Amino acid sequence: MKKIENKTKIATLLLLLILVNSALLLLTSNVVQAALAPEQPYSGALKPGDVADGTFDTDVWISVRPEVVGVNVPVLVNVWATPASNAHRRLHGFHIIITKPDGTTDEFTMDSEIDTAATWMEYVPTQIGEYQYKVEFPGTFHPAGYYNNGEIFTEASEAGSAYRGVAYYSGSTYYNPDNSPEYTFTVQEEMVFSWSPSLMEAPTDYWERPVSPEHREWLSVIGDFPWYGPAGPDYYTMYPDCSPRWNQRMDFYPYVEGPESAHIAWKREQNIAGITGIGRYGEYGARGWSYTVPSSTRSSTPSSITMVIGGRGYLTVPKVLSQIVDGEVETVETDALQCVDIRTGEVLWEVDGFTHSQSQSSFGTWRFQGAIEYPSMDIVYLDGDRLCKYDENTGAQTLDVSISPLTSAIHYMNGYALGVQNLGGGDYRLINFTTTGSTSNFANRVMSNISWPLSSVPATTDYTLGIAASFGRGLIGYSGTTTEQRLVTVNLYTGQVIVNKTIAPAGSGEFMGYSGASDVCDKGIYAFLTAWGTFVGLDIQTGEIRWTSPRMDEPWDANGFGAYDTTSAYGMFYRAAYTGIYAFDWDTGDIVWKYEAPAITPFETPYINPEGETVYSFNGEIWAADGKIYSVNTEHTATQPYTRGWQLHCVDAKTGEGIFKTIMDGARMTAIADGYLSLRDSYTGTIFVLGKGKSETTVTTPDVAVPKGTAMTIKGTVHDLSPAQPGTPCVAKESMSTQMEYLHRQMPIGGFWGDETILGIPVTLTAIGDDGTYIDLGTITTEGYSGTFGKTWTPTEQGTYKIIASFAGDESYGSSSATTWVTVGPAASAGGTIEPESALISTEVSIALAVVAVVAIGALAFVFLRRRK
C-alpha cells in the first residue's frame, strides 16, 4: 500500500510539473501570439475568401549532384522557384519525391529560405541503381503585412529587428502551383571521389603559405598559435582523448604540426651571450687576486616569437630611435614589432613603438600577444584594466579601451574573457565579457555578472565541465605545522560552490606538497603533486579521492620537489621531473611511461636514475602538439658554471619513445605552428626555429656523346637551402643532431666522442629514352660530408636519354629533383693489331746528338758563372 502511495505522489508531482511547464509554454506562446498577425502565409490552394492582389505563374526546379555517386555517400539536393519570394518571405510546401531503384519512395516536405525561394538538403542513397527525383509545389499565399523572417506581425514595432530591416507588403500575393520534370541519378558500388585523393590529406612534403581554397583538407594542420578553443566538429575525431576547451595548465596545441627532426630552418643571433671574456677578469682582495671563472657564461634572452598567424611569426625587438619629443631631439629606447616568415625568418614588415604611443613623451612598448580573435583575425590583448587590439597585417593598434571595474582578465575561449571584480570585504563578482567588436562601453560587453566566492579564476579550472577548482596545501610553515588542505570547486556559470571539503586537516603530512604549479585539472579530476612523489586525483564534483599514483623514481623524483610543470593531452597528463618526463593515465593515475635523457658525461649533473645512471634534469615547460611532447632540459635554479649538454627533446606522446634530441641548452619554447618550433636561447642570445627546409638537387652527365656499351658517371649533389645553413649537405635524420650541433654550436663533426659518421640521404636515379623507355638506375646514398653522389651506368642502346635525380624529402627537408641529358652514340669500332713503326733515326745518331747537347749545356753554365763573378 505504501508503494502505491509513493507512486501516486510521484505521478502527482510529475503531473504538476507538466502543468507548470505547460503554463509557462502557454504564457510564452501568448506573448508571441500577441505580436504575430492572425493571418499567416500558407501553402496550397487559396482558401475561401482569400483574394490575391497579385498572382504569379511559378516555375519550380530541382537538381541533384553528383549524377553518379557511390552507395551510402550523400548527394546534394537543391530546390528553387521563379519568381523569388522577395524580402523576408518564404515559399511553403516544396514536396520532394525520390524514387529508389526498387520502386519505393522517400518523400520530404520543406519550406524555402527567406528572400530566395530556394532550399536544399542532403540525401543518402542506400541502393545501387537508378534513382528518380522530382519536386511538387502546391502554391503559396502571402497576405499583406509586416514581414520578418517569414512571419507576419501586426505592427512594425512588434516585428523586432532584422538584418535588412522589416519588410512591409501592402498587398497580398499568390504563387501558383507547379511540378518539376523528373530527373535521374545513378548510384554505384565504387566510390566517386569528391576531390583528388592526393589532395585530400594533409601535406607531408614542404609547403608554404598562403594555402589556397583547393586545399580545404589541410585545415587539420594549418592552425595558428596560440589556441584558445573552443573545438570545432573535427576535433572530436582528431583528438578523442583531449579536452575540447583551453586550459591554463594544459599547454596542448591542436591543429598544428611540430618538427620531427633537429633540423634548424633559420636562426637570428640577437644578443651578446655565451662564453665571454668576463671570466678572465679578476678581483683583488685580502688574499690577493682571484678569478671568477664560473661566471664566464653570459646569459641574455633574445626576442620571442609569441604568436603565429597564417604562417607569420610576430615578435618584438629592441630599438633606439632619435625622435623629437616635446620639441627636443632625444634618443629613446623602444620596441619594434616585426612580422617574419616562420619558415625562413624573412622580415615581412616592421613598425616601431613610437608610431602608436599614446603621446609623444610616452613611447610605450608593443603588447602584440594574447589571443587571436576569429573570424576577424584581430589580436586581442588584455593588459591590466585595458582591452587592446592590433591589426595582424600592419601591427596598427585598432582598439584600446577600459575594462574597469576589472583590473585583470584572462582569455578562456575565442571572443570571451573572465575577470574577477573585488568589491571589498571579501566579496567578489565573476564577470564574463566578450572581446569582440569595438565598443568602449564595457557594460555592453558583459555577458554575465555573478557573485563569486574566490578572489580569482584559478589556473586549475576545468573549462570543459565549467568548474573552477582550488586546492590549498603547503609544507611545514612558520606555525610549526602544515595548514589545512582543502578542495574548493565552484560552478563557473552560477557561482555556486560544488565542493568545499577538507582533504587533510592541519598538521597532516600525508598530502603536503611544495608547489601548486605542478597541479593540473582536466577531465573532472584535480591532480596535485605531493611531497612524497605521488599525484593524487580528486573528483572536482564530489571531492572524493579517485586515485593515488605510484611513487615516482627514487632518489630524485620520489620527493616531488624542484620540477613544477605539467600538461594534459591524449588522455594523459605529463610531468617534467628531475630524472625524466612521466606520463600518467587520467583514469587510473598509473604511470604509462617514463622518458629519460642520459647525460653526455656522468660529471655534468648530480641527478641519477634508480640504476645510478647520470641523467639530465627536466623542470621547464612541456608542450603537447601533433602527437608529440616537446620539452627542454633545465633545473629549478641554474647556477654557474652552467650544465653542459642540455637538450631539446621530442617524444612520442603515446609511447614515450624518443623521436629526436639536440643540444639546445638555455632554450625556452615560444611558439609552434606549421611544423615549426621557435625557441629563444638565452645562453647564446639566439632565436632558433626548427622545422623543414628546402633542398636542392643537381645532376650532371658527360657533355660529349658516350659510345654504346661504354661506362659513364652520373653525379650530382643534394644540398640544404635553409637560411640557417644554405649550401650545406642534406644529411639523414639519424645524423641531424650531430650536423646541427656541428654547424651551430661548434661541436665536433664526428660527434661528442668522435664515434659518429654523418650519413647521407637516398637519391633515386632514372633514365628515360627517346622512345619513352623507363630505366630504373637504382637508389644511391649521398656522401654525408659533402652531399655529393655518383653512379656508374653503362647504356646498352643508342639515343638521347633524360636522366632524373630525385630526392623524396624526409622529416627534415622538402623534396627536390633535377634533370640532365646524355647522348649515347654508336659503339666504338673494333681495331686490328697495331704494329710498331720504324725508327726515324738510328741509335748511333741519337747518341751523337745527346753528346752535343751535354757539351752545349756545359758551355752555357761556364758563361753564367763568369758573369756572377
Residue pairs with C-beta under 8 A, 6 or more apart in sequence:
34 158
35 153
35 154
35 155
35 158
35 159
36 151
36 152
36 153
36 154
37 143
37 145
37 146
37 152
37 153
37 154
39 143
39 145
39 152
40 143
40 151
40 152
41 89
41 90
41 92
41 140
41 141
41 142
41 143
41 150
41 152
42 92
42 140
42 141
43 91
43 92
43 93
43 138
43 139
43 140
44 93
44 138
44 139
45 138
45 139
45 177
46 52
46 139
46 141
46 174
47 141
50 141
50 143
50 172
51 172
52 141
52 172
52 173
52 174
53 144
53 171
53 172
53 173
54 171
54 172
54 173
54 174
55 173
55 174
55 176
56 83
56 173
56 174
56 175
56 176
57 176
57 178
58 81
58 82
58 83
58 91
58 137
58 139
58 175
58 176
58 177
58 178
59 81
59 82
59 178
60 79
60 80
60 81
60 94
60 135
60 136
60 137
60 178
60 179
60 180
61 79
61 80
61 81
61 82
61 135
61 180
62 77
62 78
62 79
62 96
62 133
62 134
62 135
62 180
62 183
63 77
63 78
63 183
64 75
64 76
64 77
64 78
64 123
64 131
64 133
64 183
64 185
65 75
65 76
66 75
66 185
66 192
67 185
67 186
68 185
68 186
68 187
68 188
68 192
69 75
69 125
69 185
69 186
69 187
69 188
69 192
70 187
70 188
70 189
70 190
70 191
70 192
71 125
71 126
71 127
71 128
71 187
71 188
71 189
72 124
72 125
72 126
73 124
73 125
73 191
73 192
74 122
74 123
74 124
75 122
75 123
75 124
75 125
75 185
76 120
76 122
77 96
77 120
77 121
77 122
77 123
77 133
78 118
78 119
78 120
79 94
79 96
79 110
79 112
79 118
79 119
79 120
79 135
80 112
80 116
80 117
80 118
80 119
81 91
81 94
81 112
81 117
81 118
81 137
81 175
81 178
82 117
83 117
83 175
84 115
84 116
84 117
85 91
85 112
85 114
85 115
85 116
85 117
85 140
85 142
85 175
86 115
86 167
87 114
87 115
87 147
87 164
87 167
88 114
88 115
88 147
88 148
88 149
88 150
88 162
88 164
88 166
88 167
89 114
89 115
89 142
89 147
89 150
89 167
89 169
90 111
90 112
90 113
90 114
90 117
90 140
90 150
91 111
91 112
91 117
91 137
91 140
91 175
92 111
92 112
92 140
93 109
93 111
93 137
93 138
93 139
93 140
94 109
94 110
94 111
94 112
94 119
94 135
94 136
94 137
95 107
95 108
95 109
95 135
95 136
95 137
95 138
96 107
96 108
96 109
96 110
96 121
96 133
96 134
96 135
97 105
97 106
97 107
97 133
97 134
97 135
97 136
98 105
98 106
98 107
98 108
98 123
98 131
98 132
98 133
99 105
99 131
99 132
99 133
100 106
100 125
100 127
100 129
100 131
101 127
101 128
101 129
101 130
101 131
101 187
102 127
102 129
106 123
108 121
110 119
110 121
111 119
111 150
112 118
112 119
113 119
114 149
114 150
125 131
125 185
125 187
127 187
128 187
128 188
128 189
129 186
129 187
130 184
130 185
130 186
130 187
131 184
131 185
131 186
131 187
132 182
132 183
132 184
133 182
133 183
133 184
133 185
134 179
134 180
134 181
134 182
134 183
135 179
135 180
136 177
136 179
136 180
137 175
137 177
137 178
137 179
137 180
138 177
139 174
139 175
139 176
139 177
140 174
140 175
141 172
141 173
141 174
141 175
142 169
142 172
142 173
142 174
142 175
143 152
143 172
144 169
144 170
144 171
144 172
145 152
145 153
145 154
145 168
145 169
146 152
146 153
146 154
146 155
146 156
146 158
146 159
146 166
146 167
146 168
147 153
147 159
147 166
147 167
147 168
147 169
148 159
148 160
148 162
148 166
148 167
149 162
153 159
153 160
153 166
156 166
156 168
159 166
160 166
193 200
194 200
195 216
195 217
199 214
199 215
199 217
200 217
201 217
202 217
202 218
202 220
202 221
202 257
203 215
203 218
203 221
204 809
205 809
205 814
205 815
206 692
206 693
206 694
206 809
206 813
206 814
206 815
207 218
208 311
208 343
209 310
209 311
209 312
209 674
210 310
210 311
211 218
211 222
219 234
219 255
220 234
220 238
220 255
221 255
221 256
221 257
221 626
221 674
221 675
222 255
222 256
222 674
223 253
223 254
223 255
223 256
223 673
224 256
224 307
224 308
224 309
224 310
224 372
224 673
225 253
225 256
225 307
225 308
225 671
225 672
225 673
226 253
226 307
226 371
226 372
226 671
227 246
227 253
227 254
227 255
227 256
228 246
228 371
228 372
228 411
228 412
228 413
228 414
229 244
229 245
229 246
229 413
229 414
229 463
230 244
230 245
230 246
230 413
230 414
231 239
231 244
231 245
231 254
235 242
235 244
235 254
236 244
238 254
239 254
239 569
239 570
241 569
241 570
241 571
241 572
242 252
242 254
242 569
242 570
242 571
243 250
243 252
243 462
243 463
243 464
243 522
243 523
243 568
244 464
245 412
245 413
245 463
245 464
246 411
246 412
246 413
246 463
247 461
247 462
247 463
247 464
247 520
247 521
247 522
247 568
248 410
248 459
248 460
248 461
249 459
249 460
249 519
249 520
249 521
249 522
249 566
249 567
249 568
250 520
250 522
250 567
250 568
250 569
250 624
251 567
251 621
251 622
251 623
251 624
252 567
252 568
252 569
252 623
252 624
252 625
253 623
253 624
253 625
253 672
253 673
254 625
256 625
256 626
256 672
256 673
256 674
256 675
257 625
257 626
257 673
257 674
257 675
258 625
258 626
258 628
258 630
258 650
258 672
258 675
258 677
259 650
259 675
259 676
259 677
259 690
259 691
259 692
259 811
260 628
260 650
260 659
260 660
260 733
260 811
261 660
261 690
261 733
261 736
261 810
261 811
261 812
262 648
262 660
262 661
262 662
262 690
262 736
262 737
262 740
263 690
263 691
263 692
263 693
263 722
263 736
263 740
263 811
263 812
263 813
264 688
264 689
264 690
264 722
264 724
264 725
264 740
264 743
264 744
265 343
265 344
265 345
265 676
265 689
265 690
265 691
265 692
265 693
265 722
265 723
265 724
266 343
266 344
266 345
266 689
266 722
266 723
266 724
267 345
267 686
267 687
267 688
267 689
267 724
267 744
268 302
268 345
268 686
268 687
269 684
269 685
269 686
270 302
270 303
270 317
270 685
270 686
270 687
271 300
271 301
271 302
271 685
272 298
272 300
272 685
273 298
273 299
273 300
273 666
273 681
273 682
273 683
273 684
273 685
273 686
274 297
274 298
274 683
274 684
274 685
275 296
275 297
275 298
276 296
276 297
276 298
278 295
278 296
278 298
279 291
279 292
279 293
279 294
279 295
279 296
280 291
280 296
281 291
282 289
282 290
282 291
282 292
283 289
283 290
283 292
284 290
293 641
294 639
294 640
294 641
295 640
296 640
296 641
297 640
297 641
297 642
297 683
299 666
299 682
299 683
300 682
300 685
301 680
301 682
301 685
302 680
302 681
302 682
302 685
302 686
302 687
303 315
303 316
303 317
303 318
303 338
303 680
303 687
304 315
304 668
304 670
304 671
304 678
304 680
304 687
305 313
305 314
305 315
305 340
305 342
305 670
305 671
305 678
305 687
305 689
306 314
306 315
306 368
306 369
306 670
306 671
307 313
307 314
307 368
307 369
307 372
307 379
307 671
308 314
308 342
308 671
308 672
308 673
308 674
308 676
309 372
309 377
309 379
309 392
310 392
311 341
311 342
311 343
311 673
311 674
312 339
312 340
312 341
312 342
312 348
312 392
313 339
313 340
313 341
313 342
313 671
313 678
313 689
314 337
314 338
314 339
314 340
314 368
314 369
314 379
314 392
315 337
315 338
315 340
315 687
316 335
316 336
316 337
316 338
316 365
316 366
316 368
317 335
317 336
317 338
318 333
318 334
318 335
318 336
319 333
319 334
319 335
319 336
319 352
319 353
320 331
320 332
320 333
320 334
321 331
321 332
321 334
321 352
321 354
321 363
322 329
322 330
322 331
322 332
323 329
323 330
323 332
323 354
323 360
324 330
324 360
325 332
325 360
325 361
326 360
326 361
332 354
332 363
333 363
334 352
334 353
334 354
334 363
334 364
334 365
335 352
335 353
335 365
335 366
336 350
336 351
336 352
336 353
336 366
337 350
337 351
337 352
337 353
337 366
337 368
337 395
338 347
338 349
338 350
339 347
339 348
339 349
339 350
339 395
340 346
340 347
340 348
341 348
342 671
342 673
342 674
342 676
342 678
342 689
342 691
343 674
343 676
343 691
344 723
345 687
345 689
345 723
346 723
349 394
349 395
351 394
351 395
351 396
353 363
353 364
353 365
353 366
354 363
356 364
356 396
356 397
357 363
357 364
358 364
358 400
366 395
367 381
367 383
367 388
368 379
368 381
368 390
368 395
369 379
369 381
370 379
370 380
370 381
370 382
370 411
371 379
371 380
371 381
371 411
371 414
371 435
372 378
372 379
372 380
372 392
372 414
373 379
373 380
373 389
373 414
373 415
373 435
373 436
374 414
374 415
376 436
377 392
378 389
378 390
378 391
378 392
378 398
378 399
379 389
379 390
379 391
379 392
380 387
380 388
380 389
380 411
380 435
381 387
381 388
381 389
381 390
382 388
382 403
382 408
382 409
382 410
382 411
382 417
382 435
384 407
384 408
385 402
385 403
385 404
385 406
385 407
385 408
386 400
386 401
386 402
386 403
387 399
387 400
387 401
387 402
387 403
387 435
388 397
388 399
388 400
389 397
389 398
389 399
389 400
389 438
390 396
390 397
390 398
391 397
391 398
398 438
399 438
401 439
401 440
401 442
402 440
402 442
403 409
403 419
403 433
403 442
403 445
404 442
405 421
406 419
406 420
406 421
406 431
407 419
407 422
408 419
409 417
409 418
409 419
409 431
409 433
410 417
410 418
410 419
410 457
411 417
411 435
412 418
412 457
412 461
412 463
413 463
415 434
415 435
415 436
416 432
416 433
416 434
416 435
416 447
417 432
417 433
417 434
417 435
418 430
418 431
418 432
418 433
418 457
418 492
419 430
419 431
419 433
419 457
420 428
420 429
420 430
420 431
420 452
420 454
420 455
420 456
420 457
421 428
421 429
421 430
421 431
422 428
422 455
423 429
427 451
428 451
428 452
428 453
428 454
428 455
429 449
429 450
429 451
429 452
430 448
430 449
430 450
430 451
430 452
430 457
430 492
430 495
431 446
431 448
431 449
432 446
432 447
432 448
432 449
433 442
433 445
433 446
433 447
434 445
434 447
435 445
437 445
439 445
448 493
450 493
450 494
450 495
451 495
452 490
452 495
453 488
453 490
453 495
453 497
454 468
454 470
454 488
454 490
457 468
458 468
458 469
458 470
458 521
460 468
460 469
460 470
460 471
460 516
460 519
460 520
460 521
460 526
461 467
461 468
461 469
461 492
461 521
462 468
462 469
462 521
462 522
462 523
462 524
462 540
463 492
464 522
464 523
465 524
465 540
465 541
466 491
466 492
466 493
467 489
467 490
467 491
467 492
467 498
467 524
467 540
467 541
468 489
468 490
468 492
469 487
469 488
469 489
469 521
469 526
469 540
470 487
470 488
470 489
471 485
471 486
471 487
471 488
471 503
471 516
471 519
471 526
471 528
471 538
472 483
472 484
472 485
472 486
473 482
473 483
473 485
473 504
473 511
473 512
473 513
473 516
473 528
474 482
474 483
474 512
474 513
475 482
475 512
475 513
475 514
475 531
476 482
476 509
476 512
477 483
481 506
481 507
482 504
482 506
482 507
482 508
482 509
482 512
483 506
484 502
484 504
484 505
484 506
485 502
485 503
485 504
485 505
485 508
485 511
485 512
486 500
486 501
486 502
486 503
487 499
487 500
487 501
487 503
487 526
487 538
487 540
487 543
488 497
488 499
488 500
488 501
489 497
489 498
489 499
489 526
489 540
489 541
489 543
490 496
490 497
490 498
491 497
491 498
498 540
498 541
499 540
499 541
499 542
499 543
501 543
503 511
503 538
503 543
503 545
504 510
504 511
504 512
509 531
510 530
511 528
511 530
511 536
512 530
512 531
513 528
513 529
513 530
513 531
513 560
514 529
514 531
514 560
514 561
514 562
514 564
515 529
515 564
516 528
517 564
517 565
518 528
518 529
518 560
518 563
518 564
518 565
518 566
518 575
519 526
519 527
519 528
519 529
519 566
520 527
520 566
520 567
520 568
520 573
521 527
521 540
522 568
522 573
522 586
523 568
523 586
524 539
524 540
524 541
525 537
525 538
525 539
525 540
525 546
525 586
526 537
526 538
526 540
527 535
527 536
527 537
527 538
527 566
527 573
527 584
527 586
527 589
528 535
528 536
528 538
529 535
529 560
529 564
529 566
529 575
530 536
530 560
531 559
531 560
531 561
532 551
532 558
532 559
532 560
533 551
533 552
533 557
533 558
533 559
533 560
534 548
534 549
534 550
534 551
534 552
534 560
535 548
535 549
535 575
535 584
535 589
536 545
536 547
536 548
536 549
536 589
537 545
537 546
537 547
537 548
537 549
537 586
537 589
538 544
538 545
538 546
539 545
539 546
546 589
547 588
547 589
548 589
549 584
549 589
549 590
549 591
550 589
550 590
550 591
551 558
552 558
552 560
552 575
552 577
552 582
552 591
553 579
553 580
553 594
553 609
553 610
554 610
555 608
555 610
556 562
556 577
556 578
556 579
556 607
556 608
556 617
557 563
557 577
557 578
557 579
557 580
557 582
562 578
562 617
562 619
562 635
562 636
563 575
563 576
563 577
563 578
563 617
563 618
563 619
563 635
563 636
564 619
564 636
565 575
565 576
565 619
565 620
565 621
565 622
566 573
566 574
566 575
566 576
566 622
567 573
567 574
567 622
567 623
567 624
567 629
568 574
568 586
568 624
569 624
569 653
570 624
570 627
570 653
570 654
571 585
571 586
571 587
572 583
572 584
572 585
572 586
572 592
572 653
573 583
573 584
573 586
574 581
574 582
574 583
574 584
574 622
574 624
574 629
574 653
575 581
575 582
575 584
575 622
576 618
576 619
576 620
576 621
576 622
576 631
577 618
578 607
578 617
578 618
578 619
578 635
579 596
579 607
579 608
579 609
579 615
579 617
580 594
580 595
580 596
580 597
580 609
580 615
580 618
581 594
581 595
581 618
581 622
581 629
581 631
581 649
581 651
581 656
582 591
582 593
582 594
583 591
583 592
583 593
583 594
583 653
583 656
584 590
584 591
584 592
585 591
585 592
592 656
593 655
593 656
594 656
595 629
595 649
595 651
595 656
595 658
596 609
596 613
596 615
597 615
597 616
597 618
597 633
597 647
597 649
597 661
598 613
598 614
598 615
598 616
599 605
599 614
599 615
599 616
599 645
600 644
600 645
600 752
601 614
601 645
602 613
602 614
603 614
604 614
604 616
604 643
604 644
604 645
605 614
605 615
605 616
605 617
605 643
607 614
607 615
607 616
607 617
608 614
608 615
609 615
616 633
616 643
616 645
616 646
616 647
617 633
617 634
617 635
618 631
618 632
618 633
618 634
619 634
619 635
619 636
620 631
620 632
620 634
620 668
621 631
621 632
621 668
621 669
622 629
622 630
622 631
623 629
623 630
623 631
623 669
623 672
624 630
624 653
625 672
627 652
627 653
627 654
628 650
628 651
628 652
628 653
628 659
629 649
629 650
629 651
629 652
629 653
630 648
630 649
630 650
630 651
630 669
630 672
630 677
631 648
631 649
631 651
632 646
632 647
632 648
632 649
632 664
632 667
632 668
632 669
632 679
633 643
633 646
633 647
633 649
633 665
634 646
635 643
642 665
642 666
642 683
643 665
644 665
645 663
645 665
645 752
646 663
646 664
646 665
646 666
647 661
647 662
647 663
647 664
647 665
648 661
648 662
648 664
648 667
648 679
648 690
649 658
649 660
649 661
650 658
650 659
650 660
650 661
651 657
651 658
651 659
652 658
652 659
660 733
660 736
660 737
661 737
662 736
662 737
662 740
662 741
663 737
663 741
663 745
663 747
664 679
664 681
664 688
665 681
665 683
666 681
666 682
666 683
666 684
667 679
667 680
667 681
667 682
667 683
667 688
668 679
668 680
668 682
669 677
669 678
669 679
670 678
670 679
670 680
671 677
671 678
672 678
674 691
675 691
675 692
676 689
676 690
676 691
677 689
677 690
677 691
678 687
678 688
678 689
679 687
679 688
679 689
679 690
680 686
680 687
680 688
681 687
681 688
684 745
688 744
692 809
692 811
692 812
692 813
692 814
693 720
693 721
693 722
693 724
693 812
693 813
693 814
694 720
694 721
694 722
694 813
694 814
694 816
695 718
695 719
695 720
695 721
695 730
695 807
695 809
695 813
695 814
695 815
695 816
696 717
696 718
696 719
696 721
696 816
697 716
697 717
697 718
697 763
697 805
697 806
697 807
697 816
697 817
697 818
698 716
698 717
698 718
698 805
698 818
699 714
699 715
699 716
699 765
699 803
699 804
699 805
699 818
699 819
699 820
700 714
700 715
700 716
700 820
701 712
701 713
701 714
701 803
701 820
701 821
701 822
702 712
702 713
702 822
704 823
705 823
705 824
705 825
706 712
706 795
706 822
706 823
706 824
706 825
707 824
707 825
707 826
707 827
707 828
708 795
708 796
708 797
708 798
708 824
708 825
708 826
708 827
709 794
709 795
709 796
709 827
710 794
710 795
710 827
710 828
711 792
711 793
711 794
712 792
712 793
712 794
712 795
712 822
713 790
713 791
713 792
713 793
714 765
714 777
714 790
714 791
714 792
714 793
714 803
714 805
714 822
715 788
715 789
715 790
715 791
716 763
716 788
716 789
716 805
716 818
717 729
717 782
717 786
717 787
717 788
717 789
718 729
718 730
718 760
718 761
718 763
718 782
718 787
718 789
718 807
718 816
719 726
719 727
719 728
719 729
719 730
719 787
720 726
720 727
720 728
720 729
720 730
720 787
720 813
721 727
724 743
724 744
725 743
725 744
728 739
728 743
728 787
729 758
729 760
729 782
729 783
729 784
729 785
729 786
729 787
729 788
730 760
730 761
730 782
730 787
730 807
730 812
730 813
731 739
731 758
731 759
731 760
731 761
731 784
731 812
732 759
732 760
732 761
732 784
732 810
733 810
733 811
733 812
734 759
735 756
735 757
735 758
735 759
735 784
736 812
738 747
738 749
738 750
738 751
738 756
738 758
739 758
741 747
742 748
742 749
748 754
749 758
749 785
750 756
750 757
757 784
758 784
758 785
759 781
759 784
760 781
760 782
760 783
760 784
760 787
760 789
761 781
761 782
761 807
761 810
761 813
762 779
762 780
762 781
762 782
762 807
762 808
763 779
763 780
763 781
763 782
763 789
763 805
763 806
763 807
764 778
764 779
764 805
764 806
764 807
764 808
765 777
765 778
765 779
765 780
765 791
765 793
765 803
765 804
765 805
765 806
766 774
766 775
766 776
766 777
766 803
766 804
766 806
767 774
767 775
767 777
767 793
767 795
767 801
767 802
767 803
767 804
768 774
768 775
768 801
768 802
768 804
769 775
769 797
769 799
769 800
769 801
770 799
770 800
770 801
771 799
775 801
777 791
777 793
777 803
778 791
780 789
780 790
780 791
781 789
782 788
782 789
783 789
789 805
795 801
795 822
795 824
797 824
798 824
798 825
798 826
799 823
799 824
800 821
800 822
800 823
800 824
801 821
801 822
801 823
801 824
802 819
802 820
802 821
803 819
803 820
803 821
803 822
804 817
804 818
804 819
805 817
805 818
805 819
806 815
806 816
806 817
807 813
807 815
807 816
807 817
808 815
809 815
809 816
